[in-house]
């Protein structure tokens, strides 16, 4: 595995998810998290950890959290790996 270039903890706002239909909100939240990390970490190769998915889906597809705290690491090869940050 390559060395970590940069590491950040982000609080990703998911308020725009409420604009999508109720049955699609958690899917939209995952896409928004990925888009947020692409924009802030400047990489198209984003891998989300299972813990993020479980946190978003824990209340079902209609009630994702309003915001989520994520620890993102960018490696030398440009890949970004994200996991749920400990509170």
Secondary structure as UniProt FT lines:
FT   STRAND          4..13
FT   HELIX           15..19
FT   HELIX           22..24
FT   HELIX           25..41
FT   STRAND          46..48
FT   HELIX           50..57
FT   TURN            58..59
FT   STRAND          67..75
FT   TURN            76..77
FT   STRAND          80..84
//
